[in-house]
Amino acid sequence: MKIAVLGSGSRGNATLLASGETAILIDAGLSARQIEGRLETVGFSAAGVTAIVVTHDHRDHTQGMGVFARRHGTPLYVTEATRHATLSLLRGTERVHTYRPGYRFAVGEFFVEPFVTSHDAVDPVAVAVTGACGTRVGIATDLGRPTAGIRHALAGCDFLVLEANHDEGLLRSGPYPSSVQARIAGSHGHLSNRAAASFALELLHPRLSGIFLAHLSSDCNRPDLARKVVMGTLRKAGWNGFMGVAGQNAPTPLIDIRELRVYREAGQLSFL
C-alpha cells in the first residue's frame, strides 16, 4: 500500500491511498484542479482514482468532490447526513453512495472502516483502511478528543495520518478571539501537538512504521514545533519509525508502507 497526503490544513484536505488497481482519496477538500495537479506530482492520474471517501461536510474536506467526481466519473462515498449537508456540491453527481459509521465497506481491494469522531460537523468520521495484503492505515484529523472507539479503531495500524493542529501557547497568543480559541481547543475541535503526542504514544505497537502529522494550523502551529513535540515523545518510548509533516501547499512524498517497514527494521530510515 502507498500513501501521500495531497494537502492538509484549513484550506483543504485530501489523502491518496493506492494498492494494486485501487486508488482512493480520503476527502477532496482542495479544488478539483489542485487535486488533479497534485496527483500528477506523486505519479497518479485523476482518471485512475477508484473512489472518494468523504469524512464530513466541512468545506475543507468537500470543496472539490463534486467537480472532480463529475469530471472523472468517480464514485463518492458519504454518510447520509453528510450527503444532505452537501447537496449543493453534489448537484449533478450521479455516483453517490452512502455508508454508515461503524460499518466497514469495500472499495476495490480496500476495506474502509469509518468510525465516529468528536467534531463539530454534521456526521463526522475518521477511517481505517485495510488493504488485501493486510496493511492498515488510520486517517484521523478533526478529532476533537480521542475516545475509546477511536482508540480501538486505530489500534494496530501500520501507518497513521494524525492531527496535530495547534501549539497551545501559539493558540493563546494568536489572532483568534477567545470564542474561537475555545472551540479549537475544546472536545469538539482539534488536537494540540501535546495531545497528538500523548495519543500517538497510546497507539504505539511493533508494526507502526510511520506517521504523517496533519491539519496543522497556519496561525497557531509550525511544522518544526509539531514534529519536535510528537517525535520527542515517541523517541523517548523507543520508537524508530518515520515521521513527516503534511503541509497545505504541496503533497507529501508518496510512501510505500511495506518498503518503509523494511527500512525501519534495518535502521535505515535516513533515505527519507
Secondary structure, 3 states (H helix, E strand, C coil): CEEEEEECCCCCCEEEEEECCEEEEECCCCCHHHHHHHHHHCCCCHHHCCEEECCCCCHHHHCCHHHHHHHHCCCEEEEHHHHHHCHHHHCCCCCEEEECCCCCEEECCEEEEEEECCCCCCCCEEEEEECCCCCEEEEECCCCCCCHHHHHHHCCCCEEEEECCECHHHHHHCCCCHHHHHHHHCCCCCCEHHHHHHHHHHHCCCCCCEEEEECCCCCCCCHHHHHHHHHHHHHHCCCCCEEEECCCCCCCCCEEHHHHHHHHHCCCHHHC
